[in-house]
Amino acid sequence: IIFTVLSIMGTYNGIVYKGSILNTRIITIVSGGILFGPFVSIPTGIISGVHRLLMYPGSMTSIPCFISSIFAGIFSGLFYKKIRPNYKVFYGILVGIISENITIILIYLLCTPKELALDIIHTIYLPLVVGQFGIGFMVSIVNTIEKDK
């Protein structure tokens, strides 16, 4: 529930740019998956993806963001058991970057007009990718807290 709430808050706190929302939704979905597995990330991805779809149902990026949120939940959950604890930061960032690239690809493939889709991609791509380092911070903080217990 915590990661779902954080993910939805990330959408509300996002910056709107020509029908897209530059936000932290994927960061919290992937962090939940890397730290706690698919039982956290998949529901978080589905619920926050549906929320994004319903928040601005007519916006051109609603469907790509809905799909990529679910993808991020499934993809990050798959990594939970497969990576050693000391690699969680690296793989968390990597999964986040891959997930955001899926978002970008879906925006290009599903959105029209293509000129607007390319404008959105050109404007939001770098901040979205750089933002995935937030996964590393979140994973590091939780790992530190768990070690101190």
Backbone bond lengths (Angstrom), bond angles and torsions (degrees), N, CA, C in turn:
res aa  C-N    CA-C-N  psi(-1)  N-CA   C-N-CA  omega(-1)  CA-C   N-CA-C  phi
1 I - - - 1.454 - - 1.529 110.21 -
2 I 1.330 116.46 -38.17 1.470 120.38 -177.81 1.530 110.73 -61.06
3 F 1.335 116.87 -47.01 1.462 119.36 -178.15 1.528 111.36 -69.06
4 T 1.320 117.23 -32.82 1.467 120.10 176.24 1.523 110.64 -64.39
5 V 1.325 116.18 -45.55 1.473 120.32 178.63 1.527 110.23 -62.55
6 L 1.337 117.16 -44.51 1.466 120.31 178.83 1.528 111.21 -62.21
7 S 1.317 116.21 -39.15 1.459 120.28 179.91 1.527 111.67 -65.39
8 I 1.326 116.20 -44.40 1.467 120.21 178.10 1.528 110.46 -65.75
9 M 1.331 116.87 -40.18 1.469 119.93 176.54 1.524 110.54 -61.99
10 G 1.334 116.46 -37.44 1.461 120.44 177.63 1.515 112.52 -61.61
11 T 1.333 116.21 -34.86 1.464 120.05 176.63 1.524 110.51 -69.37
12 Y 1.331 116.51 -45.77 1.472 119.86 179.59 1.527 111.93 -63.24
13 N 1.320 117.20 -33.70 1.464 120.81 -178.63 1.524 112.87 -85.78
14 G 1.329 117.24 2.42 1.452 120.97 -178.33 1.519 112.86 -71.08
15 I 1.302 114.22 166.36 1.462 122.34 178.56 1.526 108.08 -100.36
16 V 1.321 116.84 123.30 1.465 121.37 -179.30 1.528 109.08 -82.12
17 Y 1.339 115.11 129.98 1.460 121.04 176.85 1.530 108.43 -137.20
18 K 1.308 116.62 106.92 1.467 123.80 175.72 1.533 112.74 48.85
19 G 1.309 116.56 46.14 1.460 120.63 176.72 1.511 115.08 91.26
20 S 1.318 117.44 -6.03 1.463 120.40 175.71 1.526 108.18 -108.09
21 I 1.327 115.54 161.84 1.463 119.77 179.19 1.523 108.03 -124.19
22 L 1.309 116.07 114.87 1.455 122.02 174.89 1.523 106.42 -80.02
23 N 1.349 117.30 111.38 1.461 120.17 -170.38 1.523 112.14 -146.86
24 T 1.333 115.59 -175.74 1.466 122.05 -177.06 1.527 112.75 -111.40
25 R 1.314 118.43 18.83 1.465 122.04 -177.16 1.532 111.93 -56.47
26 I 1.308 118.28 -48.36 1.468 121.67 -177.45 1.527 110.76 -64.78
27 I 1.322 117.64 -34.98 1.469 120.86 179.12 1.523 110.62 -57.51
28 T 1.320 117.54 -47.14 1.464 119.31 -177.38 1.522 111.86 -73.73
29 I 1.326 118.18 -34.58 1.467 120.38 177.10 1.523 109.95 -62.43
30 V 1.319 117.03 -50.16 1.466 121.58 -177.93 1.527 110.92 -66.89
31 S 1.313 117.60 -40.73 1.471 119.95 177.86 1.524 110.34 -59.24
32 G 1.319 116.93 -43.45 1.463 120.74 177.76 1.513 111.91 -60.41
33 G 1.314 117.36 -41.20 1.462 121.26 179.54 1.510 113.30 -68.54
34 I 1.319 116.96 -45.44 1.464 121.10 -178.90 1.528 110.73 -66.20
35 L 1.325 116.66 -38.73 1.467 120.46 -176.52 1.525 113.81 -83.77
36 F 1.338 117.42 -38.29 1.463 119.65 -169.75 1.522 114.59 -128.08
37 G 1.312 118.24 -2.19 1.447 121.11 173.15 1.516 115.95 92.37
38 P 1.339 114.61 -175.98 1.460 120.89 -174.03 1.525 114.54 -66.81
39 F 1.332 118.01 -23.78 1.465 119.54 179.11 1.527 111.55 -69.22
40 V 1.318 116.33 -17.49 1.470 121.26 174.26 1.529 109.85 -98.69
41 S 1.330 116.68 -49.04 1.467 119.48 -170.68 1.522 114.33 -72.56
42 I 1.315 118.36 -36.73 1.470 118.72 -177.70 1.527 111.58 -67.93
43 P 1.351 119.54 -50.43 1.471 117.42 175.72 1.530 112.76 -61.24
44 T 1.334 116.59 -37.12 1.466 119.75 178.20 1.525 110.33 -62.49
45 G 1.330 117.41 -44.54 1.462 121.18 178.72 1.517 112.58 -63.08
46 I 1.335 116.39 -42.83 1.467 120.08 -179.19 1.529 110.98 -67.60
47 I 1.326 116.43 -50.68 1.470 119.95 -176.41 1.523 111.37 -64.64
48 S 1.340 116.99 -46.04 1.466 118.40 -179.06 1.525 111.19 -71.29
49 G 1.337 117.74 -29.97 1.462 120.52 175.32 1.523 111.84 -66.89
50 V 1.340 116.21 -44.29 1.468 120.30 176.92 1.529 109.79 -63.79
51 H 1.328 115.90 -40.99 1.469 119.48 177.44 1.524 110.56 -58.56
52 R 1.327 117.35 -45.89 1.470 121.42 179.65 1.524 110.48 -62.05
53 L 1.329 116.47 -40.77 1.458 120.92 179.44 1.524 111.17 -62.53
54 L 1.323 116.62 -40.57 1.463 121.10 -177.42 1.528 113.31 -83.56
55 M 1.330 116.92 -20.01 1.463 120.72 -177.90 1.528 111.24 -65.26
56 Y 1.319 116.31 -47.58 1.467 122.82 176.29 1.528 107.67 -132.36
57 P 1.338 117.99 74.52 1.470 120.23 -171.51 1.524 114.78 -60.30
58 G 1.302 118.76 -26.48 1.455 120.60 -178.50 1.513 114.40 -94.03
59 S 1.322 117.86 -4.61 1.469 118.61 -176.12 1.525 110.46 -72.51
60 M 1.310 115.16 150.31 1.458 119.58 -173.12 1.521 113.73 -68.44
61 T 1.330 119.14 -18.13 1.465 120.16 -178.71 1.528 113.25 -103.57
62 S 1.318 118.30 4.28 1.468 120.55 -178.68 1.525 112.61 -60.06
63 I 1.313 116.96 -48.85 1.467 120.10 -177.82 1.530 111.76 -68.93
64 P 1.345 120.19 -46.83 1.466 118.62 176.06 1.536 112.86 -57.52
65 C 1.326 117.29 -39.98 1.470 120.28 -179.97 1.524 111.77 -70.23
66 F 1.315 117.26 -36.06 1.461 122.25 175.19 1.531 109.98 -60.08
67 I 1.331 116.46 -50.49 1.466 121.58 -178.74 1.524 110.97 -63.59
68 S 1.327 117.42 -45.92 1.465 119.86 -176.58 1.523 112.06 -69.25
69 S 1.321 118.49 -28.04 1.469 120.83 176.20 1.527 110.31 -65.89
70 I 1.321 116.57 -43.46 1.465 120.34 177.89 1.527 110.05 -66.59
71 F 1.334 116.87 -43.02 1.465 120.81 176.64 1.524 110.79 -56.94
72 A 1.326 117.11 -47.13 1.471 121.22 -178.64 1.525 110.84 -60.74
73 G 1.328 117.31 -38.75 1.461 120.62 178.38 1.516 112.31 -64.03
74 I 1.318 116.33 -45.30 1.469 120.47 -179.89 1.523 110.45 -69.51
75 F 1.322 116.73 -49.07 1.467 122.36 -175.70 1.526 111.88 -61.54
76 S 1.326 117.17 -46.27 1.471 119.45 -179.19 1.523 111.19 -69.28
77 G 1.323 117.60 -34.56 1.460 120.56 177.84 1.518 112.58 -64.13
78 L 1.324 117.27 -32.03 1.463 121.18 178.85 1.526 112.14 -66.22
79 F 1.316 117.33 -27.81 1.459 121.39 -177.90 1.529 113.13 -80.78
80 Y 1.304 117.60 -15.79 1.464 122.23 -172.70 1.531 112.76 -52.31
81 K 1.306 118.97 -52.41 1.471 122.32 -177.44 1.526 112.81 -85.02
82 K 1.306 117.52 -15.71 1.457 121.07 -171.79 1.531 114.79 -89.20
83 I 1.314 117.63 -14.16 1.462 118.65 -177.01 1.522 111.13 -114.40
84 R 1.318 114.00 143.76 1.468 119.60 177.66 1.526 109.21 -73.88
85 P 1.325 116.18 150.76 1.472 120.44 -176.22 1.531 114.51 -52.80
86 N 1.332 117.67 -37.61 1.464 118.81 -177.53 1.535 113.09 -74.85
87 Y 1.331 118.25 -5.47 1.468 121.86 176.75 1.526 112.69 -108.20
88 K 1.330 117.55 2.47 1.464 120.64 -176.26 1.529 112.60 -62.51
89 V 1.311 117.99 -37.47 1.468 120.41 179.51 1.530 109.70 -62.34
90 F 1.327 116.24 -50.90 1.468 120.75 -178.77 1.526 111.45 -59.70
91 Y 1.323 116.30 -51.69 1.463 119.46 -177.67 1.523 112.40 -68.79
92 G 1.303 117.73 -30.68 1.461 120.41 174.83 1.518 111.12 -61.30
93 I 1.329 115.99 -47.62 1.468 120.41 178.14 1.528 110.29 -63.09
94 L 1.333 116.81 -43.96 1.464 121.13 -179.64 1.531 111.54 -61.48
95 V 1.331 117.09 -46.69 1.467 120.78 178.83 1.531 110.06 -63.28
96 G 1.324 117.40 -38.37 1.463 120.84 177.01 1.517 112.24 -62.71
97 I 1.322 116.59 -44.20 1.467 120.54 179.18 1.528 110.59 -64.86
98 I 1.329 116.86 -42.76 1.471 119.97 177.49 1.527 110.20 -61.71
99 S 1.320 116.81 -44.01 1.469 120.94 -179.50 1.524 111.63 -62.24
100 E 1.319 117.36 -42.01 1.467 119.66 178.23 1.523 111.29 -68.54
101 N 1.329 117.38 -32.88 1.459 119.43 175.76 1.527 111.06 -66.69
102 I 1.326 117.06 -34.41 1.467 120.51 173.57 1.532 109.15 -61.62
103 T 1.328 116.42 -43.09 1.470 120.39 177.06 1.526 110.49 -56.96
104 I 1.316 116.47 -47.96 1.466 121.96 -178.23 1.531 110.80 -62.36
105 I 1.327 116.84 -44.55 1.470 120.78 179.02 1.531 110.34 -61.73
106 L 1.332 116.29 -43.53 1.467 120.06 179.32 1.527 111.68 -65.13
107 I 1.324 116.86 -38.01 1.472 119.29 176.30 1.527 109.41 -59.86
108 Y 1.322 116.75 -45.30 1.464 119.58 -179.95 1.533 111.85 -64.35
109 L 1.331 116.42 -43.85 1.465 120.14 -175.81 1.528 113.85 -73.44
110 L 1.337 117.23 -35.59 1.461 120.22 -170.91 1.526 115.05 -101.37
111 C 1.308 117.79 -14.50 1.466 119.80 -173.06 1.525 112.08 -100.93
112 T 1.322 113.96 142.06 1.458 120.91 173.22 1.519 107.84 -133.69
113 P 1.287 118.64 149.82 1.456 129.40 -1.28 1.538 111.37 -71.91
114 K 1.313 115.14 150.24 1.471 120.95 -177.17 1.523 111.99 -61.47
115 E 1.334 117.80 -32.79 1.466 120.11 179.62 1.527 110.30 -61.81
116 L 1.323 116.65 -42.36 1.463 120.54 178.48 1.521 110.51 -69.07
117 A 1.328 116.92 -40.59 1.463 120.47 177.51 1.528 110.28 -59.24
118 L 1.323 116.95 -44.78 1.468 120.66 179.14 1.524 111.83 -66.30
119 D 1.321 117.55 -36.84 1.464 121.12 176.52 1.529 110.18 -62.43
120 I 1.324 116.65 -45.85 1.467 120.75 178.63 1.525 110.15 -61.99
121 I 1.331 116.59 -47.53 1.468 120.75 -179.97 1.521 110.38 -58.95
122 H 1.319 116.54 -47.47 1.469 121.03 -178.83 1.532 111.25 -59.51
123 T 1.318 116.92 -37.26 1.464 121.28 -176.20 1.523 112.93 -79.80
124 I 1.338 117.85 -39.64 1.471 119.60 -172.26 1.522 114.51 -97.16
125 Y 1.327 118.91 -14.33 1.464 120.52 -171.94 1.532 113.52 -57.95
126 L 1.303 117.58 -56.17 1.466 120.19 -176.36 1.529 112.38 -60.42
127 P 1.334 119.28 -47.87 1.471 117.93 177.38 1.533 113.43 -60.82
128 L 1.328 117.83 -36.14 1.464 120.00 178.31 1.520 111.34 -64.22
129 V 1.321 116.90 -44.56 1.463 120.62 -178.53 1.527 110.78 -68.91
130 V 1.307 117.46 -45.89 1.471 120.56 178.90 1.527 110.51 -62.14
131 G 1.319 116.55 -36.02 1.461 120.82 179.04 1.515 113.63 -60.56
132 Q 1.325 117.42 -22.91 1.464 120.07 -178.59 1.527 112.61 -67.66
133 F 1.312 117.21 -15.24 1.465 119.17 173.88 1.523 110.71 -66.59
134 G 1.333 116.58 -16.92 1.463 120.92 172.78 1.518 111.91 -61.06
135 I 1.338 117.11 -29.13 1.459 120.98 175.28 1.519 109.15 -62.09
136 G 1.322 116.06 -43.43 1.462 120.04 178.70 1.513 111.96 -59.56
137 F 1.333 116.57 -42.14 1.464 120.07 177.89 1.523 111.35 -63.98
138 M 1.325 116.56 -45.61 1.461 120.23 -178.06 1.529 110.94 -64.03
139 V 1.329 116.95 -44.64 1.464 121.33 179.37 1.523 110.26 -64.02
140 S 1.329 117.58 -42.27 1.473 121.17 178.40 1.519 111.80 -61.05
141 I 1.315 116.70 -43.08 1.467 120.64 -179.42 1.522 110.48 -63.62
142 V 1.328 117.12 -47.01 1.468 120.03 -179.73 1.527 110.60 -65.26
143 N 1.334 118.09 -41.04 1.469 120.82 177.06 1.520 111.41 -60.33
144 T 1.323 117.37 -41.97 1.468 121.40 178.75 1.521 110.72 -63.64
145 I 1.315 116.93 -43.44 1.467 120.62 178.87 1.524 110.26 -62.86
146 E 1.334 117.60 -42.32 1.464 120.84 179.94 1.521 111.67 -65.80
147 K 1.334 117.76 -37.42 1.466 121.02 178.12 1.520 111.66 -66.70
148 D 1.323 116.60 -35.12 1.462 121.15 -178.05 1.525 113.34 -75.17
149 K 1.320 117.70 -13.45 1.473 120.15 -178.11 1.502 112.32 -66.94
